[in-house]
Amino acid sequence: MTFIRKMIVLLSIVVGWCLISLPAEAHQLNKGFSQIKIEGRQAVYELFLPEGELPFIDADENKRVTAEELAAGRGRLADYVRQHVELKRGDETLAYRFVSAELSDHHENPGVQMLLTYTSRFAIDNLTVHYSLFFDDIDPTHVNFITIVNGDDVVDTYFDTGTRMLRYGSSGDSDTNRTLLQYAWLGMKHIWTGYDHLIFLLSLLIVAAGWRDALRIVTAFTAAHSVTLLLTATETIRVNSRLVEIAIALSIAYVAAENWFIRRKAKAPRYRWLLTFAFGLVHGMGFAGALQEMGLPSRNFISSLLSFNAGIEIGQMAIVAAVLPLLLQIRSRKWFSPFAIGLSAVVFALGVAWAVQRGLQP
């Protein structure tokens, strides 16, 4: 092996080991949850925040909040929320009161559950919520899913760093359209930050024979994960989320191992798209698990689910359009085969390491 080929293999190994340092849970969102219930002149606000995003009350800085730390930091927490969450009725800023705070688990996500009240001088017939927790000082990737309940009227949406204000008046088409666009964007962000799914997809594309072969692979993956995303999210089928995450990791390991043999033989199997379809069914269950943790609007459940899936497809096609031309251009270079072999060996180790990590997690 020439010096250049050795350096290419070494570089692929270094890149791969950098990937191994990524956490086992590849598509976590730093999620908060809000429910605001309008009751006459008062808005009762139940606010959940994950414990890892509360450093100002985490005295030992271990990203875990104890009952003692919560009791000691209650005043700081109340002030922080007051400064970053504001409710208005028209031009009137509602009076804020921090009622209580306690440790809680929300979908196996430990954190702090707070009860707040915001009071108006008159009955609340419209509401503007300004939410800027964590975005500018602690975590710009924070997301908070919010539900507003006013009698039989329910509105679901979420806040992130680009969406910090919600105006509530009455449910209508504009609210629905806004929610659908948000869930489509959430789907795109999910595939772009879910690096286990990305590594799986790129591992498939790195040995694609051409555009036609890549199209078969991507179509099979898309069709498969769309089916199980819909079935799992609607609870038509029920799965064990831990087993699904382990299976996703093992699918990465398998594809990487197959890539190693493909590059050694310089010949791709004819029916790889069938294997991709089978693994895509598993990845769709993973997408659904993440979506179930986030929560879907009860009023626009199916349409929001389809929007989330459409966002995944758009994000996936954007990745393929950006990466595949480059892969097809460089695959004829002499150094590409050792690069692909070395990288596949490390991705195999990465998949096995993730499977073990996910299996050992409590």
C-alpha positions in Angstrom: 0.0 0.0 0.0 1.4 3.4 -1.0 2.0 6.2 1.5 -1.0 8.1 0.2 -3.3 5.1 0.5 -2.1 4.6 4.0 -2.8 8.2 4.9 -6.3 8.0 3.4 -7.1 5.0 5.5 -5.6 6.7 8.6 -7.7 9.8 7.9 -10.9 7.8 7.6 -10.1 6.0 10.9 -9.5 9.4 12.6 -12.8 10.7 11.3 -14.6 7.6 12.4 -13.2 7.7 15.9 -14.4 11.3 16.2 -17.9 10.0 15.3 -17.7 7.4 18.1 -17.4 10.1 20.6 -21.0 11.1 19.8 -23.6 10.1 22.4 -25.6 6.9 21.9 -28.9 8.8 21.6 -28.4 10.4 18.2 -31.5 12.5 17.9 -32.3 13.9 21.2 -34.0 17.3 21.5 -33.6 19.4 24.6 -37.3 19.4 25.1 -39.6 21.5 27.3 -43.4 21.2 27.5 -46.0 23.8 28.3 -49.7 23.8 28.8 -51.6 27.0 29.3 -55.2 26.7 30.4 -57.3 29.9 30.2 -59.8 30.2 33.0 -61.6 33.5 33.0 -59.1 36.3 34.0 -56.4 33.8 34.7 -54.0 31.7 32.5 -52.7 28.7 34.5 -49.3 27.7 33.1 -47.8 24.2 33.6 -44.2 24.4 32.5 -41.7 21.5 32.3 -38.0 22.1 31.7 -35.3 19.4 31.4 -32.9 19.3 34.3 -29.8 19.5 32.0 -30.7 23.0 31.0 -30.9 24.5 34.5 -27.2 25.2 35.4 -28.2 28.1 37.7 -29.7 25.7 40.2 -27.4 22.8 39.5 -24.9 23.4 42.3 -22.5 20.5 41.6 -22.7 21.0 37.8 -23.5 17.4 37.0 -26.6 18.2 34.9 -28.8 16.5 37.5 -31.1 18.5 39.8 -31.7 17.1 43.3 -34.6 18.1 45.6 -32.1 20.0 47.7 -30.7 22.0 44.7 -34.3 22.8 43.6 -35.3 24.1 47.0 -32.1 26.2 47.3 -32.5 27.6 43.7 -36.3 28.1 43.7 -36.0 31.9 43.8 -33.4 32.0 41.0 -35.6 29.7 38.9 -38.7 31.9 39.5 -36.8 35.0 38.5 -35.4 33.4 35.4 -38.8 32.3 34.2 -40.3 35.7 35.0 -37.6 37.4 32.8 -38.0 35.0 29.9 -41.7 34.1 29.7 -44.3 36.9 29.3 -48.0 36.7 28.7 -50.1 39.6 27.4 -53.7 40.3 26.8 -53.7 43.0 24.1 -51.3 45.6 25.5 -51.8 44.4 29.1 -48.9 42.4 30.6 -50.5 39.7 32.8 -49.4 39.5 36.5 -47.0 36.7 37.1 -46.9 34.3 40.0 -44.6 31.4 40.6 -46.8 28.8 42.5 -44.8 25.7 42.8 -41.9 23.6 41.4 -41.1 19.9 41.8 -38.9 17.2 40.3 -40.7 15.3 37.6 -40.2 12.9 34.6 -41.8 13.7 31.3 -41.6 10.8 28.9 -38.6 9.5 30.8 -37.0 12.9 30.5 -36.1 14.1 34.1 -36.6 17.8 34.9 -38.6 20.3 36.8 -42.4 20.8 36.6 -43.6 24.2 37.5 -47.0 25.7 38.1 -47.4 29.4 37.2 -50.3 31.7 37.0 -50.8 34.9 34.9 -53.7 37.1 35.8 -55.4 39.8 33.8 -57.8 42.6 35.0 -60.4 41.3 32.5 -61.5 38.0 31.1 -58.8 36.7 28.7 -60.2 36.7 25.2 -56.8 36.8 23.4 -53.3 35.9 24.5 -49.8 36.6 23.3 -47.0 34.4 24.7 -43.4 35.5 24.6 -41.0 32.6 25.3 -37.2 33.0 25.3 -36.0 30.5 27.8 -32.4 29.3 27.2 -32.1 30.4 23.6 -29.6 33.2 24.1 -27.7 32.2 27.2 -27.8 28.4 27.7 -29.0 26.4 24.8 -30.0 27.7 21.3 -31.2 24.2 20.3 -33.9 24.2 23.1 -37.5 23.4 21.9 -40.7 23.8 24.0 -43.9 22.2 22.9 -46.9 24.2 23.9 -50.6 23.5 24.2 -53.2 26.3 24.8 -56.5 25.1 26.2 -59.5 27.4 26.3 -62.7 25.5 26.9 -63.1 23.2 23.9 -60.6 25.1 21.8 -57.1 23.5 21.7 -54.0 24.9 19.9 -50.7 23.0 19.7 -47.4 24.3 18.5 -43.8 24.8 19.7 -41.2 27.4 20.5 -37.6 27.3 19.3 -34.9 29.9 18.8 -36.6 31.1 15.6 -40.2 31.1 16.9 -40.4 32.9 20.2 -43.9 34.4 20.1 -47.4 32.9 19.8 -50.6 34.9 19.3 -53.8 33.1 20.4 -57.2 34.4 19.5 -59.2 31.6 18.0 -58.5 28.4 16.1 -58.5 28.9 12.3 -56.8 27.9 9.1 -53.8 30.3 9.7 -53.1 28.4 13.0 -53.4 25.1 11.3 -51.1 26.1 8.4 -48.5 27.5 10.8 -48.5 24.2 12.9 -48.1 22.1 9.7 -45.2 24.2 8.5 -43.6 24.0 12.0 -43.8 20.2 12.1 -42.4 19.9 8.5 -39.5 22.0 9.7 -39.1 19.9 12.8 -38.9 16.8 10.5 -36.1 18.4 8.5 -34.2 19.3 11.6 -34.7 15.8 13.0 -33.1 14.1 10.0 -30.3 16.6 9.9 -29.4 16.2 13.6 -30.2 12.4 13.8 -26.6 11.4 12.9 -27.3 7.6 13.3 -29.9 7.9 10.4 -27.4 10.1 8.5 -24.6 7.7 8.9 -26.8 4.8 7.8 -27.9 6.7 4.7 -24.4 7.8 3.7 -23.1 4.3 4.3 -25.6 3.1 1.7 -24.7 5.9 -0.8 -20.9 5.5 -0.6 -21.0 2.3 -2.6 -23.9 3.3 -4.9 -23.1 2.4 -8.5 -24.8 5.5 -9.9 -27.8 7.7 -9.8 -30.2 4.9 -10.7 -28.8 2.6 -7.9 -28.9 5.5 -5.4 -32.5 6.3 -6.4 -33.6 2.7 -5.7 -31.9 2.7 -2.3 -33.3 6.1 -1.2 -36.8 5.2 -2.5 -36.7 1.9 -0.6 -35.6 3.6 2.6 -38.2 6.4 2.2 -41.1 4.0 1.5 -40.2 1.7 4.4 -39.7 4.3 7.1 -42.8 6.2 6.1 -44.9 3.1 6.6 -43.6 2.3 10.1 -43.6 6.0 11.1 -47.3 6.2 10.4 -48.1 2.8 11.9 -46.1 3.4 15.1 -47.1 7.0 15.6 -50.8 6.1 15.4 -50.2 3.2 17.7 -51.4 0.7 15.1 -48.3 -1.2 16.1 -46.4 -1.0 19.4 -42.7 -1.5 19.7 -40.0 -1.4 22.5 -38.1 1.8 21.9 -34.9 0.5 23.4 -34.9 -2.5 21.1 -35.6 -0.3 18.1 -32.6 2.0 19.0 -30.4 -1.1 19.4 -31.6 -2.4 16.0 -30.9 0.9 14.3 -27.3 0.8 15.6 -26.9 -2.8 14.4 -28.2 -1.9 11.0 -25.4 0.7 10.7 -22.9 -1.9 11.7 -24.2 -4.4 9.2 -24.2 -2.0 6.3 -20.7 -0.8 7.1 -19.5 -4.5 7.2 -21.2 -5.1 3.9 -19.5 -2.0 2.4 -16.2 -3.3 3.5 -16.7 -6.5 1.5 -18.3 -4.6 -1.5 -15.2 -2.4 -1.8 -12.9 -5.4 -1.5 -14.7 -7.2 -4.3 -15.5 -4.0 -6.2 -19.0 -5.2 -6.8 -22.3 -4.1 -5.2 -25.0 -6.7 -4.5 -27.9 -6.4 -7.0 -30.7 -6.4 -4.5 -29.3 -4.1 -1.8 -32.4 -2.0 -2.0 -34.4 -4.9 -0.5 -32.1 -4.9 2.5 -32.5 -1.1 2.7 -36.2 -1.5 2.8 -36.0 -3.9 5.7 -33.8 -1.7 7.7 -35.9 1.3 6.7 -38.8 -0.2 8.5 -36.7 -0.2 11.7 -35.6 3.4 11.3 -39.2 4.5 10.8 -40.0 3.2 14.2 -37.1 5.3 15.5 -38.6 8.4 13.9 -42.0 7.6 15.4 -40.5 7.2 18.9 -38.9 10.6 18.7 -42.1 12.1 17.5 -44.2 10.5 20.2 -41.8 12.0 22.8 -42.4 15.4 21.3 -46.1 15.0 21.1 -48.5 15.7 18.2 -51.4 18.2 18.2 -54.7 16.4 19.1 -56.7 18.6 16.7 -54.4 18.2 13.6 -52.9 14.8 14.5 -52.8 13.1 11.1 -51.9 16.2 9.1 -49.1 17.1 11.5 -47.8 13.6 11.4 -47.7 13.7 7.6 -46.1 17.1 7.7 -43.4 15.7 10.0 -42.8 12.8 7.6 -42.7 15.2 4.6 -40.1 17.2 6.4 -37.9 14.1 6.9 -38.2 13.3 3.2 -37.3 16.9 2.2 -34.3 16.9 4.6 -33.2 13.5 3.3 -33.4 14.5 -0.3 -31.4 17.7 0.4 -28.6 15.6 1.9 -28.6 13.2 -1.1 -28.6 16.1 -3.6 -25.6 17.6 -1.8 -23.5 14.5 -1.2 -24.2 12.0 -4.0 -22.7 14.1 -6.8 -19.5 14.4 -4.9 -19.4 10.7 -4.1 -20.0 9.8 -7.7 -17.3 12.2 -8.8 -14.6 10.9 -6.5 -15.4 7.2 -6.6 -13.1 6.6 -9.5 -10.1 8.1 -7.7 -7.4 5.6 -6.6 -7.6 6.6 -3.0 -11.4 6.3 -2.8 -11.5 2.5 -2.3 -9.1 2.5 0.8 -10.9 5.5 2.1 -14.3 3.7 1.9 -12.8 0.5 3.4 -11.2 2.3 6.3 -14.2 4.5 7.0 -16.6 1.5 6.8 -14.4 -0.4 9.3 -14.7 2.4 11.8 -18.5 2.9 11.2 -18.9 -0.8 11.9 -17.2 -0.3 15.3 -19.4 2.8 15.8 -22.6 0.9 15.2 -21.5 -1.9 17.6 -20.5 0.6 20.2 -23.9 2.4 20.0 -25.7 -1.0 20.2 -23.8 -1.8 23.4 -24.3 1.7 24.9 -28.1 1.6 24.1 -28.4 -1.9 25.5 -26.7 -0.9 28.8 -28.6 2.3 29.4 -31.0 2.1 32.3 
